[in-house]
Each structure stands twice: as C-alpha cells, then as structure tokens.
Amino acid sequence: MDPLLTPLHQVLDRVDSRLLAPESDVRIWSTGFPLLDDALGGGLRAGALNLLAGSQGEGKTTFALQIARSVAGSGRPVLFFSFELEAEALLQKVIAAEAADLGVESPISVYQVRAAFEGTDEMTGGLLERLGRYPGGADALERVAGYAPSMLIHRSTTTHTNLDVIAASVKDVLSEVGEPPLVVVDYLQKVRPGQQLDEEAAVTQVTERLKDIAIEFECPVLAISASDRAGLEPGMRMRARNMKGSTALAYEADVVLILANKADIVARHHLMYSANNGEHFKTWSVLTVEKNRSGRTGAEVEFRKDFASGRFLSDGHVVSEKLVDERVFTE
C-alpha cells in the first residue's frame, strides 16, 4: 500500500494507544500564556502552522522567544531559527526574563545581562559572578542552565538557510531527541525557497513548505511574519491580509496571531476620557486570534510589556475596551 495512504482504523488504533500509554504522546504545546492557550484550545498543535504578525518594535521576537522558553522549560525541545538576533542576544533576554519571573525586587535587566556578557559592566569574574551581583541573576542562570540543552538556536542567514536546511535540522532534532521540536522561524520572509522567485511566489512556497514540515514531523511551527506597507500606516489596524508577500500566508496558516500596541487600536473615546489621554495603553499589547482552525476565532487578549526584562507578563486579560480597525473611528 502507498505509505501516504492511511486507513482510518489505523488512525483510531494510534490515537487509542497514545491515550492509554503511561506517558501519553501529547500533541499540544502550551504557550505559557494561559489566556492564549485557552483561546487556541490548549496551545500550539502538532502539524499546525502558526503565524505571528505585528508592527515593527511591538515585541514579536520577544513573544515567540517567551513561548519557546516555556516549552523548553517543560522539557520539550525547541528549534529556533533566528535571522534577526544571534544566540547570545536571545540568551540575554531569556536570562533577564527568568530573573523577572522569580518575583525579586528590581531584577537584573536585559541591559545589565548584556553588559555582563560583553564584560563592560566594570566587574570581574565569570558569568555567574557577574550576574550574581544583581537580584535574581544567579538563580535565573541556574534555571536557564536546567533547560538550555532543550533549546537549540540556529543562526540563520538569507544566504544559507533555505527550506531544505530547516527540514533537515528538524529531522536531526527528532532523530536525536526522539520527539518533535517546537519550530520557531524569525522570520518567514527571510527564508529562501531554494530557487529564484519573485517575492509573492517565494513567500507562497516558503509558507506551503513550512506547513508541510509541520505535518511531516508532527510538530508545531511558529513563524513570525512581517507586515506590508499598508499594515504599518498610522491609524490602521493590521490584519491577516497585511502580512507581507502572499495571500498564501493567511490561507495556508492554521493559526494567525496579530500583535498590536493597544494605544494604536483602542477606540478614540477611551483615549479622550481616560487619565493621561490613554498613555497607560502603550504599556499593553493586544493579541488578536485572527484565524484558528482548531477553536474560536476573534479572541482578543492583552499582555503587559516588560521589555526591560525581555518579556511580556504571562497573566493577561481579555480586552474589555472597544477596539477598532482604524484610528479615525469616533463612536
């Protein structure tokens, strides 16, 4: 029989065996954000392509890295393809975020972690000694060391990191660890399809292949997507149609998440009648579930930014204010 053909009775047997196993082969990866997990029906699913989009500087990499940190902390492998930041820069954010999660007063910041890494902190000693002089620094380093082997950073470049490289890396992790990793791609538009194509055709092929990788290796793929010019216009609220490059992005994806500055998308009357003209809204990001094949669509939840610590506060809220598509909305 063709190996691509699967009789349904085999699917039933496989699911039953998985559920009855002492250590069930869970096919859902928690994001570490309880409200987001609830909106997605549990978290990121095996075989699903998840897209995270938003305006520049809104924290897409930070949000994706926080999900990756949560997954690795649970003992499951993560493969993070980083076209934007080197492994040290990502690790600096991870350490600062762990320190903040400890709940200590005035925890070590990303800036202070970076200074320790670079030896510009006017201190002496190794990394442990330097970080240990700050609240939460040593404990954060210990916590990160506990799950560091599960978190693999691929220093990606537009020259060498194509779809074949991504697929081969996922296969290697699966073979070595024995379970599929969460695959993070930061970001999708920088992946090369392996041949010369115009932008729309290239993004289409990359999107389709990332979906194939998710299905083939039974893992979730979380890819960050850039916005087109229209989605970055002042007074506009970014939507799935504003993801840069191809309509295939919204069509092929199983989940589309849009991250936006709350102050940019809240209805005008909230800005006019709140204290400080709504200045406090700038400290919150709204995450909209624009598409969700496994649950409800349209959920809007908010998380407080703590970029000094390289994180969002994971305990968010359901958005209570009225949000708009364009700032000119006046009701």
Secondary structure, DSSP 4 states (H G I P E B T S, - for coil): --TT---HHHHHHHHHHHHHSSS----EE--S-HHHHHHHTSSEETT-EEEEEE-TTS-HHHHHHHHHHHHHHTT--EEEEESSS-HHHHHHHHHHHHHHHTT-SSPPPHHHHHHHHHT-SS--S-HHHHHTTSTTHHHHHHHHHHHGGGEEEEE--TTT-BHHHHHHHHHHHHHHHSSPPEEEEE-GGG-B-SS---HHHHHHHHHHHHHHHHHHTT--EEEEE-B-TGGGSTTB---GGGBSS-THHHHH-SEEEEEEEHHHHB-HHHHHHSGGGGGGGGGEEEEEEEEETTS-S--EEEEEEEGGGTEE-S--EE--S-B-SBTT---
